[in-house]
């Protein structure tokens, strides 16, 4: 698989750009770098029918979040409250940080 660098990290707020959940905002639960996908809280919910087993004695229909492609989500800035693109900036101590292109505020996860 061809995995690219992702500027989206766990616990970031993202906005969904396409699909059935378009326009919704959620928190990133998991980043799957090999597949260029993210799992977002309460977005892209799927239902699975599961037989009763040792873990789930009841069985039934289980809802869970399915991964979304990275190109379908955009990072949200906490300061200007907009979906943004980012730029990387190196601080004086040599630490790399993500910076909002609109308001020039640093983005912390």
Beta strands, then each sheet from edge to edge (+ up, - down):
strand 1: 13-16
strand 2: 25-32
strand 3: 37-40
strand 4: 45-50
strand 5: 60-65
strand 6: 68-69
strand 7: 73-75
strand 8: 86-90
strand 9: 96-100
strand 10: 106-107
sheet 1: 6+ 3- 2+ 1- 7+
sheet 2: 4+ 5-
sheet 3: 8+ 9- 10+
end
